[in-house]
Amino acid sequence: MSRLFTRIKTTALIIAVLAGGPSFSQTDTTRLESLSLEQLLQVKVTTASRKAQELGLTPATVVLVTKEQIKMRGYQSLLDVLYDLPDVKVDDKSYSGYRNSLTIRGTQGSEKLVILLDGVAISSPSGEAMPIMENYPVHLAEQIEIVFGPASALYGANAVSGIVNIISKKNTADDIRVEASSLTGTYGSTNSTVWMSGRLKEDVQFIVSGQYFHDKGVDYSQVHKNDSLVHVDSYHTGIINTVYGPMSPVTPVKAAYEAPTAAYNIYAAIQMPNFTLSYFRNYTKTPSAWGNNASNAIYNKDVYMGQSVSVASAAYKTSFGKITTSTQLTYSDYLLDPKSNYRNLYTGMERGYKYSTCSMIKGEELITYRVSSKTDITTGIGYEHYNAIPQSYDLMAPVNKNEHIHGSYLGTQSYYRPQGLEAQFYYLKYDNIGSFIQTQYAYNKQLQFTLGARFDVNSRYGSTFNPRAGVVFKPVKRTAIKLLYGSAFLAPSPSAMYMQWGAFETQDQANPIVRISYTWPMLT
């Protein structure tokens, strides 16, 4: 059984004075800016231990962003929030196809950060790297909880560098409340949001929200006319002067420098005291030429990567005595838009189309047992089933996802094989069973201990064990000392294991033999 995972272990002694930091409340954050430091430390958070807990006693490093801060700072996307966070480095518009990458405390990769919306994962179910921009909403947030460090002991695979949990706003009034905004800027930039919430019955609330973003992009060939890296003169002639020599693509190239971006997200939920039903979908469209100069890749608006995630979830929570149970069912689907394509020197300046998809069905049962006023135990078990097609090699034409998945490799046409070589697609089915247990003991109001672990068995890459331990001591009201230990693992995404690289070329039109170079599935 193939296996590839990265384990991160951290042991840190943190002495922190949580001054001026964001704060959190499940019911009211309208006056958090006026709270004292002592009051801020007493505000409760839920993401760090999967239960409500005082911020000053959480066995993790937690940063909270309130809706007031979102408004005051003018955040329009999760990317804006991440730019402002400590210990986060954002490399933006430098990765072809994926727009950006995050480095959190030295750990690089957006796929190592798990993103939640009201506790439901809305990042790619298979761990594919995705852009972080206006596809993840902040306009509907009551607050955003960011937990730094490894969190696989509670959240399983890919919680390597941290967790982001967006908590949606609630409407406590009886009438329907609507908030909307629309912004415009230079270079055809638009960003519009809407949020609506109300009550269907006394104890039934609904939330509907949406956001659409589009940016035409800067024409760098006009802004930097003397920079040869952004010249598009060769687009006019049809002969592209690449680093590998001149290339004359058969497919016409538009004689313009174009790099537009677009994104949207929609969210709908029905919430009752013990039951929640929700749906989320997002989409991004980014240039696949980013990170290359205009002579080695085509900057046209139809040369892009499009990615989407759709998530439907139902959760039921109930309590009896000292026990609280929560049952959650989730369906998540990731899709790489079949029209996504690269057009660069590696594809002979022709369009090389890509395709990938993954769906997941997950069931999880969470139980919290209040042993005493000082001790509680949280345990859970979950089952996940995946169906995936890893990212394809460069294809001659877009895949028709409504038919049997098939296609031909770009560059394999010959006299005797005008349709090219038939592309190979991998169909993966795999399962994951995970269970965890955590106990927390409060010796007194100043000292708390946490001990937990998670064990996962995956039919694709094997088993993993991730422990967690923490001691939190508050010697005085304004100071918290934390001794933390944790581990995490990165599950190899299907595309990371099976993605193919390389080039195909025919020796000559009369010879049907096709030479394949530097192309292999990465089976690790």
Secondary structure, DSSP 8 states (H G I E B T S, - for coil): ------EEEEEEEEEE---S-----SS--TTGGG--HHHHHHSEESTTTTS-EEGGG-SSEEEEEEHHHHHHHT--SHHHHHHHSTTEEEEEEEETTTEEEEEETTEE-GGGEEEEETTEE-S-TT------STTS--TTEEEEEEEES--HHHH-TT-SSEEEEEEE----SSS-EEEEEEEEEGGGEEEEEEEEEEEEETTEEEEEEEEEEEE----HHHHTTT-GGG--HHHHHT-EEETTEEE--SS---SS----EEEEEEEEEEE-SSEEEEEEEEEEEEES-TTS-TTTB---TTSEEEEEEEEEEEEEEEEETTEEEEEEEEEEEEEE-TT-EE-BGGGTTS-EE--EEEEEEEEEEEEEEE-SSSEEEEEEEEEEEEEEE-----BSS---TTS----BBTT---SS-TT--B-----EEEEEEEEEEEEEEESSSSEEEEEEEEEEEETTTEEEEEEEEEEEEEEETTEEEEEEEEEEE----HHHHH-B--EEEEEETTEEEEEEES--B---
